[in-house]
């Protein structure tokens, strides 16, 4: 089996042709794709036993499906040298996706009852299914990255609902693109720094605005920024902010009322 990188699986959902799909994808695999040693894609599909009306997995079937997933991954990796890169759940089916060496035999998949597996293999030297279908688009990817940052901020005691200035960074190939994006960002209430080179031939746009991060707000802000940056073929590099812990309001000292005057 090929030496495996440290996997970085994460989940996102997206609209597809037939409704909604939930994806699990190894984001770390993108740094290695396509892998010339594994030019064959193996799909293992199973029908859900009790799908929800929208075709997604019901909560009461989760444990059984996780057990099947573990079994399938173990069999494909051990017997065919496969690399597991993700799965798609949609339309009442779960599809597990692997990449295999060119000379690998399609493994026999047993021990999956009560599920039956539909197995298919085909050439995919460019890993086009992984890169074009499994990998999230820029909006979903940013939401996944936001989720990780927010979780870390909460671990450190941040009060996400408290506003603070949030710093953002975008990169552009051309100065004209960066200038147009900067002008639009200013109209959206961002304070934009002077444009600078990033040292690698791109133009760096740093911009700031006071927002809070709770209740999906940072995803809304990210979408707002992506709409602007992508329209100019730029890259949104993300955001950062100082941690804000709950502020303890200092109560004013209460002076005792003077007592009744005595004669």
N, C-alpha and C positions, 0 to 999 in steps of 0.2 A: 504494500500500500504506500502511496506517496506520502512524503512527510507533510503533515498538516500544519497550516498556520493556526494561530490562536483564533478560534471562531468568535464572531461578534453578532450573534443572532438578535434580531429585534422584530417587532410586529407592527404592521400598519394595515389600514383598510382603505379601499378605493372603489370608486364606481367602475364597473366593467360593462360589456355589451349586454349581458343578461341580468344585470342587477348589481349587487354589491359583493365584493370578495375581500377576504382577510388573507394577508400574506405574512409568512414568516420568512425572513431572508438573512443570510449571513453577509452582513455589510462588509466584513473584513475580506471576503472573497473577491470583492471588487478590485482590491489592490493587486490581485494575482491573475485576474481573468483577462484574456483566455489563457488557460494552461495547456501548452502544446502536448503534454503527456496524457491529457484526458480530453480527447476530441469527441467523445460519444456521450450523448445525453440519454439518461435512463429515467423514464417516468413510471411511477408506481401509483396507480389511482385506485381508490376504494370508494364504494357508495356508503354514505352515512345511513345508519339504521333509523334514526329519528331526527331528520333535519328540521330546522325551524321553517316557518312559512317563507322566509326570505332565502332559504337554501343554505344557511350557515349552520354551524354546529350548535346543538343545544347543550346547556351546561351539564345535564345529567349524562351526556355521552363523552364528556371530556376525558375522564380517567381511562376509559377503554381505548380511546383514540391515541392518547399519549403512550399507552402500553404498546399499541400496534406500531406507532412511529418508532419507538425505541427498538422494537424487534426488527423492523424493516431496515433501519439504519445499521444495526449490528450485522445483519446478514449481508447487506450490500457492501459495507466497508470491509468485512473480514473475508468474504469469498470472492469479491470482484475488484477490490482496491478502489471502490467508489468514493467520491467526495460528495457529501451531502451539502447542498447549498440553499435549500428552502422548500417551502410548500405553499400551495394555494388552496383555499377552501372557498368553494362557490358552487351554486347550482346543485346542492345536495351531494357533492363529491369532495374528497380531499386528494390532492395530487402532490406526491413527494418527488422532488427533483434531485438527481445525482448526475455527476460526470464521471465517466469511466475511461480507463486506458483503452487504446484501439483494439488490443487483442483480448480484452476481457470477455468472458462468457456471461450471458445474462443469468443471474443467480436464481436458483429455485427459492421461492418464498413460501415457507410453511409456518405453521404455528400462529396463524393470524385469525383463526376462527373466533367469532362468527363472521368475520369479514372475508371477502374474496378480493384478491388483487388482480388488477388488469395491468400488465407490464408491457412496455414498449421501449425500444431503443432506436436511436437514429443519430446520424452524424450531426455535430454542431461544433465545428472547430472554432468558430468565433465566439462561442458561448452567447449567442445572440438571444436565446430564451432567457438566460440569467440576466444579461445586461439590459435587454429591452422590455422584458415582461416582469421578472421577479423584482428587480431593483426599483426602489421608489423614485417617483419624479421629484423635482425640487421642492414642491410644497409638502409632500408627505415626508420627505427626508428631513426637512427643517423641523416639522412637528416631532419627529422621532428624536432629533438632537435636542430640541427644546425640552422634551420630557426628561431626558437624562440630566440636563443642566438643572432643571427645577428640582428633581429628586435630590441632587447633591446640595442645592441651596437649602432645602428643607432639613437635610441631615445636619447642616451647619447652623440651624436655628433661625434661618431667615423668615421674616414675616412677608410672605409673597403678596399680600393684599395692600401693603404699604407702598406708596409711590416713591420712585427714585429716578434719577437720570440714568437712562440706559444708553450705553455706547454701542454703535453699530459700525460695521466695516463692509464695504463693497469694492470690487476690483473690476477694472475695465481695460480693454485692449487699446482704446483710442481716447485721446483727450476730449474730443467732441462728444463722445458718448457719455463720458464721466461728467462733463459740464451740463449736458441736458438733464441727466439723472439728478445731479445736485440741485438744479433749479426746481425740478419737480418735488424733490424731497423738502426743499424750503417751503414750497406751497402747502405741503402736508404738515407743516409745523415743526420740522426738524431743524436743529442748529447744525450747519454744515461747516466743517473746517476747510482751510485752504487745501486745494488738490495737490497731491504729492505723488512721486514715483515710489513704487514698492521695492525698487532695486532690481527687479527682474523684467523690466520693460513694460509693466502695466501701471495704470493710474489708480491710485488709492483714494477712496472717498470715505472719510470718517465723519459720522454724523450722530446726533444725540437728540433725545427727547425724554421728557418726564412721562413715565407710564408705570403701571403696576404689572405684576406677572401672574396674578391669580385668576382662576375661573376661565382659563383659555384666552386671556387677554394677550399674552405674549404670542400666541399663535395668530391672533388677529393682526397684531403689529407686524409679524413676520410676513403674513400674506400681503399686507399693504406694501411692505418694502419690496417683496419679490415681484409684485405687479410692476413696480417702477423700474427695478434693476434689470429684470429679464427683458423688458421692452427695449432696453438699450444693449442687449446681449452681454450684460455684465454678470458677475458672480457675487452673490451675497455670502459673505464669509462668516456671518453670525454676530452675536451680541455678547455683551458682558456688563456687569453692574456690581456696585459695591453691595455687600450684604447689609440688610436693614433688619435689626432686631427690634423687638417690641420696645417702644419708648415708654419708660416709666415717668409719668407726669409728676413733677415735684409739686406737692400741695403747698399752698402759701401757709405761712405760720398763722395760727389763730390766736389773737391776743385775747386774754380774758377780759370780759366786760367789767368795768369798775363796779364795785359793790355800792350799796346805798350809802349815801353820806351820813355820817354820824355827827351829832351835835357835840 
